[in-house]
Amino acid sequence: MRDANSHVPLQFYATAAYECSYLPGLEARSQVVVPSGLIDRHVYSALVRQGFRRSGHFVYRPWCDHCKACIPVRIRVPDFAPGRTQRKVQQRLAGMRTRLLGLDYHEPHFQLYLRYQHARHSGGGMDEDTRDQYANFILQSGVSSMLAEFSLDDRIVMVSLIDQLDDGLSAVYTFFDPELQRLSLGVYNVLWQVGLARQLGLPYVYLGYWIKECRKMSYKTQYRPVEGLLDGRWQLLA
C-alpha cells in the first residue's frame, strides 16, 4: 500500500507475542503500519476499512497466530434506530451538553481520565499515567481528530476522542466519571456519535473490535444494524 502523497510505500510489521488483554491465558500479536508520518486521513480511512485502529500515532490491527476473536465492527448509520433501552438513556440524559474541541490539553480532562483509569483499570499501568503519557495517547494524531466534551449541570462527565474518516467516524477512546456509571454514559456517547455522523452525512461509525467472549467488548452488537469485517468483507452481524 502506498501513501497518496508519497512514493514511499507503507510497511507492515508483526510484533512479538504479548499477553492478550481481553482473553485470559492467550497470547496476542499486532500488525503495525510504518512510517506513521505518511498516514493522513485518506490513507487512514482505507486502513480502517481493512480493520486497523490507532493509539496515538501507532496504527495497528490484531494479527494473532491462532485466534480471530477480534472482529472490527461498524454501525450502519442511515439504517440505525435506537432500541427501547437506548431511547431511555437518551431521555435520561436529555440535559447533556456537548462541545467539540481540538486536541488541546485541559486539566479537568486529565483528572477525569485518571479517575476513570483508577476505577476501571486499576493496576493496569494507565492509572499511573503522567500528563505527557496522557497527551501522547489522547492528544497525538496525524489524522482528522477531535474531542467531544460532555457536561451535566456544568460538570464535565465524559470525554471522547473521535477520528473523522472519509466514510464515517471512528470512536477511538472514551473516558467518563466512574461515579456516574449507572447513567449509561457510554451508551449515550455511541448514540451521540451516530447522530453526529448522520449530521455530517457519513454512513458509518466504527466501534473498534467486537469480542464475543469478552464482556467489556461484546456490547457493540447492541447497536443495530452493525457490520463486522469477516474474511476480508464487511458483513451484517446483527
C-alpha positions in Angstrom: 0.0 0.0 0.0 1.3 3.5 -0.9 0.5 6.8 0.7 -1.3 9.1 -1.8 1.2 11.9 -1.3 4.4 9.9 -1.3 6.3 7.5 -3.4 7.4 5.7 -0.2 5.3 2.6 0.4 3.9 1.9 3.8 5.4 -1.1 5.6 3.5 -3.7 7.7 5.3 -5.4 10.6 4.2 -8.1 13.0 5.0 -7.5 16.7 6.4 -10.2 19.1 3.8 -12.1 21.0 2.4 -10.5 24.2 -0.2 -11.3 26.8 -3.7 -10.8 25.5 -5.5 -8.1 27.5 -9.0 -9.4 26.6 -9.0 -13.2 26.7 -7.1 -14.6 29.7 -4.4 -17.2 29.0 -3.9 -16.3 25.4 -1.1 -14.5 23.6 -1.7 -11.8 21.0 0.3 -10.1 18.3 -0.4 -7.0 16.3 0.4 -5.9 12.7 1.8 -2.4 12.8 1.9 0.2 9.9 5.0 2.4 9.4 6.0 5.1 8.9 3.2 6.7 10.8 4.1 10.1 9.4 2.8 9.1 5.9 -0.7 8.2 7.2 -3.0 11.0 6.5 -6.8 11.0 6.8 -7.4 9.3 3.4 -4.8 6.6 3.9 -6.1 6.0 7.5 -9.6 5.7 6.2 -8.6 3.0 3.8 -6.7 1.2 6.7 -9.7 1.4 9.0 -11.8 -0.3 6.3 -9.2 -3.1 6.4 -9.6 -3.5 10.2 -6.9 -1.2 11.5 -7.1 1.2 14.5 -4.8 3.7 16.1 -3.5 4.5 19.5 -1.7 7.9 19.3 0.4 7.7 16.2 0.5 3.9 16.5 -1.7 2.2 13.7 -2.3 -1.5 14.2 -4.7 -4.4 13.9 -4.8 -7.8 15.6 -2.5 -10.3 13.9 -2.7 -13.3 16.2 -1.3 -16.7 15.3 -4.2 -18.9 16.4 -7.1 -16.6 17.3 -9.5 -14.4 15.3 -11.7 -13.3 18.2 -11.2 -9.6 17.5 -13.7 -8.6 14.8 -13.8 -4.9 13.5 -17.3 -3.6 13.7 -19.2 -0.5 12.4 -22.7 0.8 12.7 -24.7 1.5 9.6 -25.8 5.0 10.3 -28.6 5.5 7.8 -30.4 2.3 8.9 -29.8 2.7 12.7 -32.7 3.2 15.1 -32.2 3.1 18.8 -33.8 0.3 20.8 -36.1 0.8 23.7 -33.3 0.8 26.4 -31.2 3.1 24.3 -34.1 5.6 23.9 -34.5 5.6 27.7 -30.8 6.5 28.1 -31.3 9.4 25.7 -34.3 10.6 27.6 -32.5 10.3 30.9 -29.6 12.4 29.7 -31.6 14.9 27.7 -29.9 17.7 29.6 -26.4 16.7 28.4 -24.4 19.5 26.8 -21.6 18.8 24.3 -18.7 20.8 23.0 -16.4 19.8 20.1 -12.8 20.7 20.8 -9.4 20.3 19.2 -6.7 18.1 20.6 -5.6 20.5 23.3 -4.7 19.8 26.9 -7.3 20.5 29.5 -6.5 19.8 33.1 -10.1 18.7 34.0 -10.0 16.2 31.2 -6.8 14.7 32.6 -8.2 14.5 36.1 -11.3 12.8 34.8 -9.1 10.4 32.8 -7.2 9.4 35.9 -10.4 8.8 37.9 -11.7 6.6 35.1 -8.5 4.6 34.9 -8.3 4.1 38.7 -11.9 2.8 38.7 -11.9 0.7 35.6 -8.2 -0.3 35.0 -6.6 -0.2 38.4 -3.2 -1.8 38.4 -3.0 -1.9 34.6 -0.5 0.9 34.3 -2.7 3.5 32.7 -4.0 4.5 36.1 -0.5 5.9 36.8 -0.2 7.9 33.5 1.6 11.2 33.6 0.3 14.3 31.8 2.8 13.5 29.0 1.6 9.9 28.7 -2.0 11.1 28.6 -1.1 13.6 25.9 0.8 11.0 23.8 -2.2 8.7 24.0 -5.2 11.1 23.6 -3.8 14.3 22.1 -1.4 13.0 19.4 -2.9 12.3 16.0 -1.8 12.5 12.4 -5.4 12.4 11.1 -8.5 14.4 11.4 -9.4 14.1 15.1 -11.5 15.9 17.7 -12.5 15.7 21.4 -16.2 15.7 22.4 -16.7 17.0 25.9 -19.9 16.1 27.6 -21.3 18.0 30.6 -24.2 17.7 33.0 -25.1 20.6 35.3 -21.8 22.4 34.3 -19.8 19.4 35.3 -17.6 17.6 32.8 -18.7 13.9 32.9 -17.2 12.4 29.8 -14.7 13.0 27.0 -14.5 11.1 23.8 -11.7 11.1 21.2 -13.1 10.8 17.7 -11.5 10.5 14.3 -13.3 11.7 11.2 -12.8 9.4 8.2 -13.8 9.6 4.6 -16.8 7.3 5.2 -17.5 7.8 8.9 -16.5 8.5 12.4 -14.1 6.3 14.4 -14.7 6.1 18.2 -11.0 6.0 19.3 -11.3 6.2 23.1 -13.8 7.4 25.7 -13.5 8.0 29.4 -16.1 9.1 31.9 -16.9 9.8 35.5 -17.0 6.3 37.1 -19.3 7.6 39.8 -22.0 8.1 37.1 -21.7 4.6 35.5 -25.3 3.9 36.4 -26.4 6.6 33.9 -25.0 4.6 30.9 -22.8 7.4 29.7 -21.0 5.1 27.2 -24.3 4.2 25.6 -25.2 7.9 25.3 -21.8 8.5 23.7 -22.3 6.0 21.0 -25.8 7.2 20.2 -24.5 10.8 20.1 -21.7 9.8 17.6 -24.3 8.1 15.4 -26.3 11.4 15.4 -23.1 13.4 14.6 -22.3 11.1 11.7 -25.8 11.5 10.4 -25.5 15.3 10.5 -22.2 15.1 8.6 -23.7 12.7 6.0 -21.3 9.9 6.9 -22.6 6.3 6.6 -20.6 4.6 9.4 -19.5 4.8 13.0 -16.5 2.5 13.6 -16.5 1.0 17.1 -13.2 -0.9 17.0 -13.2 -4.6 17.8 -16.0 -6.8 18.9 -15.0 -9.8 21.0 -17.9 -12.1 21.7 -16.2 -13.9 24.7 -15.2 -10.6 26.4 -17.9 -8.9 28.3 -16.5 -5.4 28.1 -16.2 -5.7 24.3 -19.3 -7.7 23.5 -21.8 -4.9 23.9 -21.0 -3.4 20.5 -23.6 -5.6 18.6 -26.4 -3.9 20.6 -26.2 -1.0 18.1 -28.1 -2.4 15.1 -27.6 -2.8 12.2 -23.9 -3.5 12.8 -21.4 -4.9 10.4 -18.3 -7.0 11.0 -15.2 -7.4 8.9 -15.1 -11.2 8.3 -12.8 -12.9 5.9 -11.9 -9.5 4.4 -15.5 -8.5 3.7 -17.9 -6.3 5.7 -21.0 -8.4 6.6 -24.1 -7.9 8.7 -23.7 -9.3 12.2 -26.9 -8.1 13.9 
